[in-house]
Amino acid sequence: MPSEFDLIARHFTRGTSHTTLGVGDDGALIAPAPGCELVISTDMLVEGTHFLRDTDPDDLGWKTLAVNVSDMAAMGAKPRWATLAIALPDADEAWIAAFARGFFACATEFGIDLIGGDTTRGPRNLCVSIFGEVAAGKALRRSGACAGDEIWVSGRPGRAALGLAHLQGRTVLGEPRRSDCIAALQRPQPRVALGLALQGLATAAIDVSDGLLADLGHILESSAVSAQLKIAVPPAPTLERDAWLCGGDDYELVFTTPPTKHAQIAALSKTLGLDLTCIGRIEAGPAGRMDVIDADGAPVIVPRRGYDHFANGSAPART
Amino acid sequence: MPSEFDLIARHFTRGTSHTTLGVGDDGALIAPAPGCELVISTDMLVEGTHFLRDTDPDDLGWKTLAVNVSDMAAMGAKPRWATLAIALPDADEAWIAAFARGFFACATEFGIDLIGGDTTRGPRNLCVSIFGEVAAGKALRRSGACAGDEIWVSGRPGRAALGLAHLQGRTVLGEPRRSDCIAALQRPQPRVALGLALQGLATAAIDVSDGLLADLGHILESSAVSAQLKIAVPPAPTLERDAWLCGGDDYELVFTTPPTKHAQIAALSKTLGLDLTCIGRIEAGPAGRMDVIDADGAPVIVPRRGYDHFANGSAPART
């Protein structure tokens, strides 16, 4: 069996493009650009909780980094560096090679240097920390939504949840929907370009990791406001409807903007080639309250908003 | 059972003293001081590999952060911020409270803000990323040792290994040695003040996590030099001798300095109240070669230098 150091050197040491000192010392050295703040986020993915033992390691490598990149997008930051700590039950080199291939595909796509990490023996666990740059004072936070703001969502949340339902045999999707939804689950596309473009436009933003309503709820709580949502969904629960409202793992962005910016957001949608849909309005009211009506104005009853590891579910939830 | 968010809020959200935005958004925001580079390191601790199930959670909280602080010390950096990702098999609040107590004791001791993290269900796993500041160009690296440099070590490595041997019944230590060695194992004291003082004095530095010879070996490899060590140990293996040469987990610093700095290092030892011992000299020669002689000049045979998770051992090894 090759030694740990061989494995790391072979698969996880690549050149860096904008790093003073990368992997191989007690710490990495980076020099954030003058005038920028550094945005930092960390996520831990555990086998059996966030992914299954037989998940394709190439896809898993992509997703492990992509979910962190998405946090940078939600902050309006440009992702620049990442570290990767891994616990593995054995030194399965084919698995490690495929994981590294997916991980670096995502790193290359978003211009990220891998600058450090740790490899150890243990139940499979992947922990990424990611570092992005944002002009000082320009980060998008959850706490800035104001009464009167419009609420927007990118893409169409729920595709990843439908892809999972198909793979688990809970529904049958026909092509091309099937491929689209499975790709949304396995190779999510963080909305970095959108996040950067929203600097100076959005008053608040978050990425949809736990579900559209759950994550919008975090904006409402942080901003101490309510929301009135008008969404073209059936009033009664269906898998499709619940995936759209409550499905996690899509990594679209939900954001709020003053109504005066409506035309700019519509234009941005064209520029980016990305659907941006206005789904409602922020209102003064109890923090976190959310009223959902359908296209005809009839109330939509939503049973739950998302997941919580230690209370009632098994999908990811974050700090 | 309290929800994940309740647990996090109750035990891991504390005030910050030098952070723009802490826990609670998609990312934290920090503003490194102008003229500084940021030093980044990450370590993952796994139950059964790095600590035992019945490890006191208060001690474990301290050590989880302290081993990362030690990486900052080895780089000559001032630790400033950290993130903590945890996987836990259950929401055992007494365990979490004790772990948080130890973790924040270390954070307070070294002036570190906890700025983010992740909590998830899974086999117990603790992953810290740490961020320190160092004046641009002043970081201590492993790669700067030159022929003629003196090799120094702080404190007395091996205490942690002896403490572990005592706890495992492989030796019996009398007081006060017993308490001293067990404290070295359970509450290691990272040498941050020493690391900061070595800026401009040391040509290379590393912390002793895998063992004195193993970690000195990393300096020799990175610097492409050899070493002649003269150490007052018995020539034949004893537990005490092997702990001193090969025992990990002490978090002392090994560093090299030009011989012209000898008096300054001796004075620094007095200032810091910390033993600093000159154990040999760097020589031109094959990268990594190490000759060890005892106080009488007789060669000391050393069987192995450290541990490797996937090859032959179970103690920590890092990138």
Contacts between the chains, C-beta under 8 A, distances in Angstrom:
chain1	res1	chain2	res2	distance
A	1	B	310	6.0
A	1	B	311	6.8
A	2	B	310	7.4
A	3	B	308	5.0
A	3	B	310	6.1
A	3	B	311	4.3
A	4	B	308	5.1
A	4	B	309	5.1
A	4	B	310	4.4
A	4	B	311	6.7
A	4	B	317	5.8
A	5	B	308	6.8
A	5	B	317	7.4
A	7	B	310	6.7
A	8	B	319	5.4
A	12	B	319	7.8
A	20	B	37	6.0
A	21	B	139	7.2
A	21	B	141	6.9
A	23	B	319	5.7
A	24	B	142	7.7
A	24	B	222	7.2
A	24	B	319	7.0
A	25	B	75	7.1
A	25	B	141	5.5
A	25	B	142	5.3
A	25	B	143	7.6
A	25	B	222	7.5
A	26	B	41	6.3
A	26	B	71	4.4
A	26	B	72	8.0
A	26	B	74	4.0
A	26	B	75	5.2
A	26	B	142	7.3
A	26	B	205	7.8
A	26	B	206	6.1
A	26	B	207	6.3
A	27	B	39	4.2
A	27	B	40	5.7
A	27	B	41	4.0
A	27	B	71	5.2
A	27	B	72	6.7
A	27	B	74	7.6
A	27	B	75	4.6
A	27	B	77	6.9
A	27	B	130	8.0
A	27	B	132	7.2
A	27	B	139	7.8
A	28	B	39	7.1
A	28	B	40	4.8
A	28	B	41	7.2
A	29	B	37	5.0
A	29	B	38	7.3
A	29	B	39	5.9
A	29	B	40	7.8
A	29	B	75	7.8
A	29	B	134	7.6
A	29	B	139	5.6
A	30	B	37	6.6
A	30	B	38	5.2
A	30	B	40	6.6
A	31	B	37	5.1
A	31	B	38	7.4
A	31	B	136	6.7
A	32	B	32	5.9
A	32	B	38	6.4
A	34	B	34	7.1
A	37	B	20	6.0
A	37	B	29	5.0
A	37	B	30	6.6
A	37	B	31	5.1
A	38	B	29	7.3
A	38	B	30	5.2
A	38	B	31	7.4
A	38	B	32	6.4
A	38	B	38	7.0
A	39	B	27	4.1
A	39	B	28	7.1
A	39	B	29	5.9
A	40	B	27	5.7
A	40	B	28	4.7
A	40	B	29	7.9
A	40	B	30	6.6
A	40	B	81	7.4
A	40	B	83	6.4
A	40	B	115	6.4
A	40	B	116	6.0
A	40	B	129	7.8
A	40	B	131	7.3
A	41	B	26	6.3
A	41	B	27	4.0
A	41	B	28	7.2
A	41	B	83	7.9
A	41	B	116	6.2
A	42	B	83	4.4
A	42	B	85	5.1
A	42	B	116	5.9
A	42	B	117	6.2
A	42	B	118	5.6
A	42	B	127	7.5
A	42	B	129	6.1
A	43	B	85	7.1
A	43	B	118	5.3
A	44	B	85	4.0
A	44	B	86	7.4
A	44	B	87	6.0
A	44	B	118	4.7
A	44	B	120	5.4
A	44	B	122	7.9
A	44	B	125	7.3
A	44	B	127	6.2
A	46	B	87	5.1
A	46	B	120	5.6
A	46	B	121	7.1
A	46	B	122	3.4
A	46	B	123	7.5
A	46	B	125	7.5
A	47	B	122	7.6
A	48	B	122	6.8
A	49	B	87	7.8
A	49	B	120	5.9
A	49	B	121	5.3
A	49	B	122	5.2
A	50	B	120	7.2
A	71	B	26	4.4
A	71	B	27	5.2
A	72	B	26	8.0
A	72	B	27	6.7
A	74	B	26	4.0
A	74	B	27	7.6
A	75	B	25	7.1
A	75	B	26	5.2
A	75	B	27	4.6
A	75	B	29	7.8
A	77	B	27	6.9
A	81	B	40	7.4
A	83	B	40	6.4
A	83	B	41	7.9
A	83	B	42	4.4
A	83	B	129	6.0
A	85	B	42	5.1
A	85	B	43	7.1
A	85	B	44	4.0
A	85	B	127	5.1
A	86	B	44	7.4
A	87	B	44	6.0
A	87	B	46	5.1
A	87	B	49	7.8
A	87	B	125	6.1
A	90	B	310	7.8
A	91	B	310	4.3
A	115	B	40	6.4
A	116	B	40	6.0
A	116	B	41	6.2
A	116	B	42	5.8
A	116	B	319	6.5
A	117	B	42	6.2
A	117	B	319	5.3
A	118	B	42	5.6
A	118	B	43	5.3
A	118	B	44	4.7
A	118	B	127	7.8
A	118	B	318	5.8
A	118	B	319	6.0
A	119	B	309	7.3
A	119	B	310	8.0
A	119	B	319	6.6
A	120	B	44	5.4
A	120	B	46	5.5
A	120	B	49	5.8
A	120	B	50	7.2
A	120	B	309	5.6
A	120	B	316	7.1
A	120	B	317	7.8
A	121	B	46	7.1
A	121	B	49	5.3
A	121	B	309	4.5
A	121	B	310	6.4
A	121	B	314	7.4
A	122	B	44	7.9
A	122	B	46	3.3
A	122	B	47	7.6
A	122	B	48	6.8
A	122	B	49	5.2
A	122	B	123	6.9
A	122	B	125	6.5
A	123	B	46	7.5
A	123	B	122	6.9
A	123	B	123	3.9
A	123	B	125	7.4
A	125	B	44	7.3
A	125	B	46	7.5
A	125	B	87	6.1
A	125	B	122	6.5
A	125	B	123	7.4
A	125	B	125	4.9
A	125	B	127	7.8
A	127	B	42	7.5
A	127	B	44	6.2
A	127	B	85	5.1
A	127	B	118	7.8
A	127	B	125	7.8
A	127	B	127	4.0
A	129	B	40	7.8
A	129	B	42	6.1
A	129	B	83	6.1
A	129	B	129	4.1
A	130	B	27	8.0
A	131	B	40	7.3
A	132	B	27	7.2
A	134	B	29	7.7
A	136	B	31	6.6
A	139	B	21	7.2
A	139	B	27	7.7
A	139	B	29	5.6
A	141	B	21	6.9
A	141	B	25	5.5
A	142	B	24	7.7
A	142	B	25	5.3
A	142	B	26	7.3
A	143	B	25	7.6
A	205	B	26	7.8
A	206	B	26	6.1
A	207	B	26	6.3
A	222	B	24	7.2
A	222	B	25	7.5
A	308	B	3	5.0
A	308	B	4	5.1
A	308	B	5	6.8
A	309	B	4	5.0
A	309	B	119	7.3
A	309	B	120	5.5
A	309	B	121	4.5
A	310	B	1	6.0
A	310	B	2	7.4
A	310	B	3	6.1
A	310	B	4	4.4
A	310	B	7	6.7
A	310	B	90	7.8
A	310	B	91	4.3
A	310	B	119	7.9
A	310	B	121	6.4
A	311	B	1	6.8
A	311	B	3	4.3
A	311	B	4	6.7
A	314	B	121	7.5
A	316	B	120	7.1
A	317	B	4	5.7
A	317	B	5	7.4
A	317	B	120	7.8
A	318	B	118	5.8
A	319	B	8	5.5
A	319	B	12	7.8
A	319	B	23	5.6
A	319	B	24	7.0
A	319	B	116	6.4
A	319	B	117	5.3
A	319	B	118	6.0
A	319	B	119	6.7
